[in-house]
Amino acid sequence: MSPRGRWRIAVRGPLSREWQRGINERKDAMSSEFPGPAQAGEEKSAAPGDEAARLKTALEDFVTEIKSFRADVTGNLKEQDKRLTMLDRKISTKTARPLLAQADAGEGLHLKAFDAYLRQGDDDALRGLVLEGKGLTASVNTEGGYLVDPQTSERIHAVLDASASIRAIASVVQVEAGSFDVLVDHGDVGSGWENESSTLTETGTAAIDRISIKLHELSAMPKASQRLLEDSAFDVEGWLAERIAKKFARAEAAAFISGTGTDQPRGFLTHTIVANGTEDWEELGYVATGAAGDFAASNPADAIVDLVYALDAGYRANAAFVMNSKTAGAVRKMKDGDGRFLWSDGLASGEPARLMGYPVLIAEDMPDIAADAHAIAFGDFQAGYTIAERPDLRVLRDPFSAKPHVLFYATKRVGGDVTDFQAIKLLKFAAS
C-alpha cells in the first residue's frame, strides 16, 4: 500500500502551524521516495523485499523525527508558560505594592542618571530629579555635588558596617541635623517602700546631662581615566563604591578610637583616663597589668580577669574586647591555672574569636603593647559609644584638576563620641 495520502495528524496549540508544516514536508519527501501505483508499474526492476525494507526504514525515521519535533514543541510551550507565569507575578506584585514599584522605578531613574553623570558629566537628568515614594532629591546642595543613588550608597554602607571598626559594635544613628544630642541619666530616680497608712514622701530626681555629638565632613577623592569611564563594560558605580568605602572605613576606624573631636569624631582613647574606681563623669577607668609595657611575669592572665570584672554586670552581657593583631597574638597564648587557653576561635565562619567567652574585635588602630599604653578595651560599646551620621552621600565630578583623569570628590557627614563612660574599661600596660 502506498503511503501517499495516509498521514493525518491533528495538531492543536500555539505552534500547530509550524508542527503541521514539518509533517507535510516529511510526507512530501516520503511520497517522492516511494512512487505511487502508476510509477511503480514502470520500475519493474525494483524487488518487493527491497521496497519493504526501505519503507520500514523510512517509517522509523519519520516516527523518530515526529518524537523529536514533539519534544521541541513541548519544551517551547513550557518556556512560554514560564514567561507568562513570571509576567503575571510581576503584574500582581506591582498591583499589590504600587508605592514600592514606584520607588523601584524612581531608584532606577536615579541610577541611570547618576551613571551618565559619572561617565560624561551629564547632569541634566540629575538636576531636579525627585525620587517618588522616598521623597529624595538629587539636586545640587550648597557644597556642590549630587546624591549618590540608593544602590551605590547601600553598597558603601554595607562595607562600612562589615569593617573591623568600632562601628561594628557601637550604636549607629542616622540624623538630618548637624549634631545629635544624647541625654544621660547620672543616677537612678529615688524610690521607697510604702504601705497603705504611710505618708508618701517626694523622692529624689536623677541629674540629667546632655552630650552633643557634632557631625564632621569626611571626604574621599578617587580618580579614574576618561578612557576607562567611556568603556560601557566598566562598572563605574561598583568601582566608585569600593574606593569610597575603603577610604571612609580607614578614616572612621582611626577616628572612633583616637580622633581628637576637632573636625573629626572623638575617639574613646582621647578622653581622660584614670585608675578604675576613681573616675568621674567624662573619665574612663583603667586596670593596670602590673608591669610596664607587658603583662605581669607571674599569672599574666589575672589582668584580663580583673579587666572583665571591673565592668558592671549590667554591661558585661553585651561586652566585647577591642585590640589590634599584635596584642591579640600575645593574649592568645595565655592559659588559666588549669592549662586551658583563655582564647577560643569562632566555631563558625565569620564568627569572632572569644576571650573568656566574650567576642574580640580586631581593630588595627588600637595601640600596641608599650609602657603606659591602653592597648586593650573591654565594654558594652553599644551603650558606651554612639556614632551619628547623615544618610546622604554626595559626589562632585571634577574633570579639570587632574587631566586626563577625572576626580570624584565624595563627602559624607559623621560624628562619634563616648555616651556612657561606665560602659567602657581599659587595660593599661603599667605597674599601676
C-alpha positions in Angstrom: 0.0 0.0 0.0 1.3 3.4 -0.9 1.9 5.9 2.0 0.6 8.8 -0.1 -2.5 10.3 1.5 -2.4 8.1 4.5 -0.9 10.5 7.1 -3.5 12.5 9.0 -2.3 14.0 12.3 -4.3 16.7 14.1 -2.2 19.3 15.9 -3.7 22.0 18.2 -2.0 24.7 20.1 0.0 27.9 19.5 2.6 26.0 17.4 0.2 23.9 15.4 1.0 25.6 12.1 4.8 25.0 12.5 4.2 21.4 13.5 1.9 20.7 10.6 4.3 22.3 8.1 7.1 20.0 9.3 4.8 17.0 9.0 3.8 17.9 5.4 7.4 18.4 4.4 8.3 14.9 5.6 5.2 13.5 3.9 6.2 15.0 0.6 9.7 13.6 1.0 8.3 10.1 1.5 6.0 10.5 -1.4 8.8 11.3 -3.7 10.9 8.5 -2.3 8.2 5.9 -2.7 6.3 6.2 -6.0 2.6 5.5 -6.4 1.0 2.7 -8.4 1.4 4.5 -11.8 5.1 4.9 -11.4 5.6 1.5 -9.6 4.5 -0.3 -12.8 7.2 1.3 -14.8 10.0 0.3 -12.4 9.9 -3.5 -12.9 13.5 -3.9 -11.7 12.8 -3.0 -8.1 12.5 -6.0 -5.8 9.5 -6.2 -3.4 11.8 -7.0 -0.5 13.9 -4.0 -1.1 10.9 -1.7 -1.2 9.5 -3.1 2.0 12.9 -2.6 3.8 13.1 1.0 2.5 9.6 1.7 3.6 10.3 0.3 7.1 13.4 2.4 7.5 11.6 5.5 6.3 8.7 4.9 8.7 11.2 4.5 11.6 12.9 7.7 10.7 9.6 9.5 10.4 8.5 8.4 13.8 11.8 9.5 15.3 11.5 12.9 13.7 8.0 13.2 14.9 9.0 12.4 18.5 11.9 14.9 18.3 9.7 17.6 16.9 7.1 17.0 19.5 9.7 17.3 22.3 10.9 20.6 20.9 7.3 21.9 20.7 6.6 20.7 24.3 9.8 22.5 25.5 8.8 25.7 23.8 5.3 25.5 25.2 6.8 25.1 28.8 9.1 28.0 28.3 6.2 30.2 27.1 4.2 29.1 30.1 7.1 30.1 32.5 7.3 33.5 30.9 3.6 34.1 31.2 3.7 33.0 34.9 6.6 35.4 35.6 4.7 38.2 33.8 1.6 37.5 35.9 3.6 37.7 39.1 5.2 41.0 38.1 1.8 42.5 37.3 0.3 41.2 40.5 3.3 42.5 42.6 3.0 46.0 41.1 -0.7 46.0 41.7 -0.4 44.8 45.3 2.5 47.2 46.1 2.2 50.3 44.0 4.3 52.5 46.2 7.2 50.0 46.2 7.0 49.6 42.5 7.1 53.4 42.0 10.1 53.6 44.4 12.0 51.0 42.5 11.3 52.8 39.2 12.5 56.1 40.8 15.7 54.4 42.0 16.2 53.0 38.5 16.0 56.5 37.1 18.4 57.9 39.7 20.9 55.1 39.0 20.7 55.7 35.2 21.1 59.5 35.7 23.9 59.0 38.1 25.8 56.7 35.7 25.5 59.3 33.0 26.9 62.0 35.3 29.9 59.8 36.4 30.8 58.9 32.8 30.2 62.0 30.8 29.5 64.7 33.4 25.9 65.0 32.0 23.9 66.3 35.0 20.7 67.2 33.0 18.9 64.1 34.2 20.1 64.5 37.8 19.2 68.2 38.1 15.9 68.5 39.8 15.3 64.7 39.8 12.9 63.6 42.5 12.6 60.0 43.6 8.9 59.3 44.1 7.9 57.2 47.1 11.0 58.2 49.1 10.9 62.0 48.7 14.6 62.2 47.9 16.0 64.9 45.7 19.1 64.6 43.6 19.6 68.4 43.2 22.8 70.2 44.0 23.4 71.0 47.7 25.1 74.1 49.0 28.5 72.4 49.0 28.1 71.1 45.5 27.7 67.6 44.2 24.9 65.1 43.8 23.3 62.5 46.0 24.7 59.0 45.3 22.0 56.7 44.0 20.5 54.4 46.7 22.0 51.2 45.4 25.6 52.6 45.4 25.0 54.2 48.8 23.8 50.8 50.2 26.9 49.1 48.9 29.2 51.7 50.6 27.4 51.4 53.9 27.5 47.6 53.8 31.3 47.7 53.5 31.5 50.2 56.4 29.2 48.1 58.6 31.3 45.0 57.9 34.7 46.6 58.5 36.9 46.0 61.6 35.9 49.2 63.2 34.1 50.4 66.4 31.2 50.9 64.1 30.6 47.2 64.1 29.8 47.1 67.9 28.8 50.7 68.6 25.3 52.4 68.4 24.8 54.0 65.0 22.1 56.5 64.4 21.1 58.5 61.3 20.2 62.2 61.7 19.3 65.1 59.4 20.7 67.8 61.6 24.3 68.9 62.1 24.6 67.3 65.5 23.0 64.6 67.7 22.2 65.2 71.4 22.2 62.3 73.9 20.6 62.8 77.3 22.5 61.0 80.0 21.0 60.0 83.4 23.7 60.2 86.0 21.8 58.3 88.6 18.7 56.4 89.4 15.4 58.0 90.3 14.7 57.8 94.0 12.3 55.2 95.3 11.0 53.9 98.6 8.7 51.3 100.2 5.2 52.4 101.4 2.2 50.9 103.0 -1.5 51.9 102.9 -1.3 54.1 106.0 2.1 55.7 105.5 2.5 59.2 104.1 4.1 59.4 100.7 7.3 61.4 100.5 8.9 63.0 97.5 11.8 61.0 96.1 15.0 62.4 94.6 15.3 63.2 90.9 18.3 62.0 88.9 20.6 64.5 87.4 20.4 64.7 83.6 23.3 65.7 81.4 23.5 66.3 77.6 26.2 65.1 75.3 26.2 66.8 71.9 27.8 64.8 69.0 28.8 67.1 66.2 28.9 65.8 62.6 32.1 66.4 60.7 32.7 66.1 56.9 34.5 63.0 55.8 35.8 63.1 52.2 37.4 60.8 49.7 38.6 61.7 46.1 39.3 58.6 43.9 40.2 59.2 40.3 39.7 57.3 37.0 40.8 57.8 33.5 38.4 59.2 31.0 39.0 56.3 28.7 38.0 53.9 31.4 34.8 55.8 32.1 33.9 55.7 28.4 34.1 51.9 28.5 30.5 50.7 28.8 31.6 47.4 30.3 33.2 49.2 33.2 31.1 49.1 36.3 31.7 52.7 37.4 29.2 52.7 40.3 30.7 49.5 41.7 34.3 50.9 41.3 33.3 54.2 43.0 31.5 52.4 45.9 34.5 50.2 46.6 37.0 53.1 46.5 34.9 55.4 48.7 34.0 52.7 51.2 37.6 51.7 51.7 38.8 55.2 52.3 35.9 56.1 54.6 36.4 52.8 56.6 40.0 53.5 57.2 39.4 57.1 58.3 36.4 56.2 60.5 38.3 53.3 62.2 41.1 55.6 63.3 38.8 58.5 64.4 36.5 56.4 66.6 39.5 55.2 68.6 41.9 58.2 68.7 40.0 61.1 67.0 40.6 64.5 68.6 37.0 65.7 68.2 38.2 68.7 66.2 36.9 68.4 62.6 36.6 64.7 63.2 34.8 62.3 65.6 36.2 62.0 69.1 37.8 58.6 69.9 37.3 57.0 73.3 41.0 56.9 74.0 41.3 60.7 73.9 39.2 61.2 77.0 40.7 61.5 80.4 41.7 58.0 81.7 42.2 57.3 85.4 42.5 54.3 87.7 39.3 52.3 87.9 37.1 53.3 90.8 38.4 56.9 90.9 36.8 58.1 87.6 34.3 60.9 87.4 32.0 61.9 84.6 33.7 62.1 81.2 36.5 59.9 82.5 37.3 56.3 81.6 38.7 53.8 84.2 41.6 51.5 83.6 43.1 48.4 85.2 46.9 48.0 85.3 48.7 44.9 84.2 51.3 45.2 87.0 54.3 45.6 84.7 55.4 48.5 82.4 54.9 47.6 78.8 54.0 44.0 79.4 51.8 41.6 81.4 53.0 40.6 84.8 55.6 37.9 84.9 53.5 35.7 87.2 49.9 35.0 86.4 49.6 37.3 83.5 46.1 36.3 82.7 44.9 37.8 86.0 44.9 41.2 84.4 42.4 40.1 81.8 40.2 38.7 84.6 40.5 41.9 86.5 39.5 43.9 83.4 36.4 41.9 82.8 35.1 42.2 86.4 35.9 45.9 86.6 32.9 46.4 84.3 29.5 46.4 86.0 27.4 43.2 85.5 24.8 45.1 83.6 27.3 45.9 80.8 29.1 42.6 80.7 26.2 40.8 79.0 26.8 42.7 75.8 30.5 43.4 76.2 33.4 42.8 73.8 37.2 43.1 73.7 38.9 45.5 71.3 42.6 45.2 70.5 45.0 45.1 67.5 46.5 42.0 65.9 49.9 42.2 67.8 48.2 42.4 71.1 45.8 39.6 70.2 48.9 37.4 69.4 50.2 37.9 72.9 46.8 37.3 74.6 46.1 34.2 72.5 48.9 32.4 74.3 47.5 32.9 77.8 46.2 30.0 79.8 44.3 29.7 83.1 45.5 27.8 86.2 44.4 24.5 84.7 46.3 25.0 81.5 43.3 25.9 79.3 43.6 28.7 76.8 41.6 31.8 77.6 41.2 32.4 73.8 39.0 30.4 71.6 38.4 30.7 67.9 35.0 31.2 66.4 33.1 27.9 65.8 31.5 29.1 62.5 32.8 31.0 59.6 32.5 34.8 60.2 32.0 34.3 63.9 34.5 36.4 66.0 37.1 34.8 68.3 36.3 34.9 72.0 38.4 35.7 75.1 36.9 34.4 78.3 33.7 33.9 76.4 33.4 37.5 75.1 33.8 38.4 71.4 37.0 40.1 70.3 37.1 42.9 67.7 40.5 43.2 66.0 40.9 46.9 65.4 44.4 47.8 64.0 44.1 51.4 65.2 44.4 50.3 68.8 47.9 51.0 70.2 50.5 48.3 70.5 51.6 46.9 73.9 54.0 49.5 75.3 54.7 51.3 78.5 51.5 53.1 79.8 49.7 52.1 76.6 45.9 51.4 76.8 46.2 48.5 74.3 43.0 46.6 75.3 39.5 47.9 75.7 36.6 46.0 77.2 33.0 47.1 77.4 29.5 47.4 76.1 30.2 49.7 73.1 26.5 49.6 72.1 25.8 51.6 75.2 29.2 53.3 75.6 29.9 54.8 72.1 27.5 56.5 69.7 28.1 57.2 66.0 25.8 59.7 64.3 25.7 60.2 60.6 23.7 61.8 57.8 22.2 59.1 55.5 23.1 61.0 52.3 26.4 60.7 50.4 27.3 63.2 47.7 29.7 63.1 44.8 31.1 66.0 42.7 32.8 65.2 39.4 35.9 67.2 38.6 37.3 66.6 35.0 39.7 69.5 35.1 42.1 69.3 38.1 43.9 66.1 37.1 43.7 65.8 33.3 43.4 63.3 31.7 41.9 61.7 34.8 38.6 62.5 36.3 38.4 63.1 40.1 35.3 62.2 42.1 35.0 64.2 45.3 32.8 62.2 47.7 31.6 63.5 51.0 29.5 62.4 54.0 29.0 63.8 57.5 29.6 61.6 60.5 30.4 62.1 64.2 31.1 60.0 67.3 31.8 60.1 71.0 31.5 58.3 74.3 28.0 58.5 75.7 28.3 56.2 78.7 31.7 56.3 80.5 30.8 53.5 82.8 30.3 51.1 79.9 34.0 51.0 78.8 37.1 49.9 80.7 40.7 49.9 79.6 43.8 47.7 80.3 46.9 49.8 80.9 50.3 48.2 80.5 51.9 49.8 83.6 52.9 48.8 87.1 49.9 50.8 88.5 
